[in-house]
Amino acid sequence: MPKRTKSAQAKFASYFPVADAIATLFRPHVEVVIHDLFSLKVAYIANSISRRRIGDSSVADQVSEESLAQAVIGPYRKVNKDGRNLRSVTAVIRDADQQPAAMMCINFDVSTLERIRDEVSALAFLPESLEPHAPFFHDNWRQALERLVQEVEREEGIPVRSFNTSLRFALIEKISDSGFLSMRNAPPVVAERVGISRAALYKYLKEIRSRA
């Protein structure tokens, strides 16, 4: 990426109070990290849940060029270094030429809510799952599809729109094997959820069939 100018640095710093405001409102459960896409370092962090500091590497938080084409990435799930679950969303900050210059990542520590949920379930004598998920009746397959995609996102630690070709192929293969694409009007729904065109989806499916 091109070298950042002083004027660009000044404009970039104007987002720091926004990060402070969000972190202050939701303290102590939310941290806000601004990643500099030029230096690939943490440019600013408010309420550091992850214990990172300004100047730390942002390599682990890199996303694909395809994802950076979006204004907002996520929400998606991550796991903190100490094992706590986070729910995150990323805003792409652009320069005067509308090129990605930074990412503002808002990380919400949901571990407290998960603990409350577990305690309420225990008090109510509720098992973790009362019944198996419903079969693909009516629109229930859409919910099942969403669960499958979210499960893969949790396993990989990144949102599906940040998947590379290999991960996307494996996901579409799993979706195909699960029978979702046999449902009426499923292809456009699957393509939209995965973040690709319908034509690209059919291309993946053709390759899956050829490998089979």
Secondary structure, 3 states (H helix, E strand, C coil): CCCCCHHHHHHHHCCHHHHHHHHHHHCCCEEEEEEECCCCEEEEEECCCCCCCCCCECHHHCCCHHHHCCCEEEEEEEECCCCCEEEEEEEEEECCCCCEEEEEEEEEECHHHHHHHHHHHHHCCCCCCCCCCCCCCCCHHHHHHHHHHHHHHHHHCCCHHHCCHHHHHHHHHHHHHCCHHHCCCHHHHHHHHHCCCHHHHHHHHHHHHHHC
